[in-house]
Structures are given as structure tokens and as C-alpha cells.
């Protein structure tokens, strides 16, 4: 079963008619930036069995994430979480919503999402290892290798030690 996508303009019309808008991103992403009418039900919560509702067959539920990729990849799982409601996906996610000039709620005092912090830290450490390896001593290349191995392990196992460490930092305890 293919779940249709809708534009931001179409979503606005449906929201005015009573459709539910559900953000499947994680709590830290939602706290920093979201669509005003949206309810948070993260993909990880859905995978743990959390549900919204009850819904009936006449209800419409619109799911979105940051870019639309997570909703598209998990469409069947999302539909199952709100059965028997009609399910739609917001085309382009939050990025598409903003691109269309629609209103968002943004709290830039919130920290960046943890995965963006991981990307920044990992990229910085790899770059530092390469620069120091060429400029100071070849042993610094090990730093880049260590971070690369950690990213590989995180991708294979689903456990990211750097993300867990960053999540415990004082600036990330605000959500």
C-alpha cells in the first residue's frame, strides 16, 4: 500500500478541517523547531508501541519529519500506529513546509539536535586528525581512524557512544 504525500498548502487546508499533524522526529529536534499545529510522537516512541488516538476511518493524520525521508521509509509503521485513520505524508517534511513560507515555531535557544552535534564533533575530530597528521606527526592520523571506526560501529550496531556522551552534556539537558 502506497501512502500519498501532500504539499504544505494542501496540509494547511486539511488542518483547518480538523486533520491531525504528527511530528515523528525526536524530542530535541521538535523542541528546537516545529510546526505550530503538530503533536510529537517520535518514530522511536512508535517503535516502542506508543500510539495517539483513538482514530476512526473518517480521521486524517498527516505525518512529517525533517526532510520527508524518515516518514517515507517508515510509512507502513506510521499507518499502523493510527489505524484506521487516513494517513498522508507531508512532502519535504519540515524543510518543505518552511520552503513554502509556512509558519513554524522556532526556539533557537534550544541546543542543536544530538545527531547534528555528533556530525560536527566527528567531522572536527577527523579533520583535526588529518591536518595534525600532515603538519605535526603521522600518529595523529590514528585520531581520524578511531573516529571513523566509531562511526562504523555506530552504523552497524545502532549504538553511538559519542551521541550518548553528548546527550549528557549540560547544554543538552534543557529539553
C-alpha positions in Angstrom: 0.0 0.0 0.0 1.4 3.4 -1.1 0.8 6.3 1.2 0.3 9.6 -0.6 2.2 12.7 0.0 0.7 16.2 0.1 2.0 19.7 -0.2 2.2 22.2 2.6 -0.7 24.1 1.1 -2.8 21.0 0.9 -1.9 20.2 4.5 -2.9 23.6 5.7 -6.4 23.1 4.2 -6.7 19.7 5.8 -5.5 21.0 9.2 -8.2 23.7 9.0 -10.7 20.9 8.5 -9.5 19.0 11.6 -6.7 16.8 10.4 -4.1 15.8 12.9 -0.4 16.7 12.2 2.2 14.4 13.8 5.9 15.1 14.0 7.9 11.9 14.2 11.3 13.5 14.9 12.9 13.1 18.3 12.1 15.4 21.2 15.3 17.5 20.9 14.6 18.2 17.2 10.9 19.1 18.0 11.9 21.4 20.8 14.2 23.4 18.5 11.8 23.8 15.6 8.3 22.5 14.8 5.0 23.3 13.0 2.6 25.0 15.4 -0.3 22.6 14.9 1.9 19.5 15.3 1.8 16.8 18.0 5.0 15.0 18.9 5.0 11.2 18.5 8.6 10.3 17.7 9.4 7.3 15.5 11.3 5.7 18.4 8.2 6.0 20.6 6.0 4.5 17.8 8.6 1.6 17.6 8.2 1.2 21.3 4.4 0.8 20.9 3.2 4.3 21.8 0.1 5.5 19.9 -2.1 8.6 19.5 -5.8 8.4 19.1 -8.2 6.7 19.0 -8.9 7.4 15.4 -11.8 6.5 13.2 -11.8 5.9 9.4 -13.0 9.5 8.8 -10.0 11.0 10.6 -7.0 12.2 8.6 -3.5 12.1 10.0 -0.5 13.8 8.4 3.0 12.7 9.4 6.2 14.7 8.9 9.9 14.6 9.8 12.7 17.0 8.9 13.0 16.3 5.1 10.4 13.6 4.4 12.8 10.7 4.3 12.0 9.2 7.7 8.3 9.3 7.0 8.6 7.8 3.6 10.9 5.0 4.9 8.6 4.2 7.8 5.2 4.9 6.1 3.7 1.4 6.9 4.8 1.6 10.5 3.2 5.1 10.8 0.0 4.0 9.2 -0.3 1.1 11.7 0.2 3.5 14.6 -3.0 5.4 13.7 -5.3 2.7 12.2 -7.9 3.0 10.8 -7.4 6.7 10.0 -6.5 8.0 6.6 -2.7 8.6 6.5 -0.8 11.2 4.5 2.8 12.3 4.4 3.9 15.9 4.3 6.0 16.3 1.1 9.5 17.6 2.0 8.8 17.4 5.8 9.6 20.5 7.9 12.1 21.7 5.3 9.4 21.7 2.6 6.9 23.5 5.0 9.5 26.2 5.6 10.4 26.4 1.9 6.7 27.1 1.1 6.8 30.0 3.6 4.5 28.4 6.2 4.7 29.4 9.8 6.9 27.5 12.2 7.7 27.7 15.9 11.5 28.0 16.5 13.3 28.1 19.8 16.9 28.8 18.8 17.9 28.8 22.5 17.5 25.1 22.4 20.6 23.1 21.6 21.2 21.6 18.2 19.8 18.1 17.8 22.2 15.5 19.2 22.9 13.8 15.8 23.9 17.2 14.3 26.2 17.6 17.3 27.7 14.2 16.6 28.3 15.2 12.9 30.0 18.4 14.0 32.2 16.8 16.6 33.1 13.7 14.5 33.9 15.9 11.4 36.0 18.2 13.5 38.0 15.4 15.0 38.6 13.7 11.7 39.7 17.0 10.1 41.9 17.7 13.1 43.5 14.3 12.8 44.2 14.7 9.1 45.7 18.2 9.5 47.8 17.3 12.5 48.9 14.1 10.8 50.3 16.1 7.9 51.5 19.1 9.9 52.8 17.6 13.2 53.2 13.9 13.3 51.7 10.9 11.3 50.5 9.4 14.6 47.6 11.9 14.6 46.1 10.0 11.6 45.1 7.5 14.3 42.6 10.0 15.6 40.8 10.1 12.3 40.9 6.3 12.1 39.5 6.0 15.7 36.6 8.3 14.9 35.9 6.6 11.6 35.8 3.2 13.4 33.4 4.6 16.0 31.1 5.8 13.2 31.3 2.5 11.5 30.4 0.7 14.8 27.5 3.1 15.4 26.1 2.4 12.0 26.4 -1.4 12.3 25.3 -1.7 15.9 22.9 1.2 16.4 24.9 2.3 19.5 26.6 5.7 19.2 28.8 6.3 22.2 29.5 9.9 21.1 25.8 10.6 20.9 25.3 9.2 24.4 28.1 11.3 25.7 26.9 14.5 24.0 23.3 13.9 25.3 24.7 14.1 28.9 26.4 17.4 28.4 24.9 20.3 30.4 23.8 22.2 27.3 21.6 19.3 26.2 19.6 18.9 29.4 17.2 21.7 28.6 14.5 19.8 26.7 
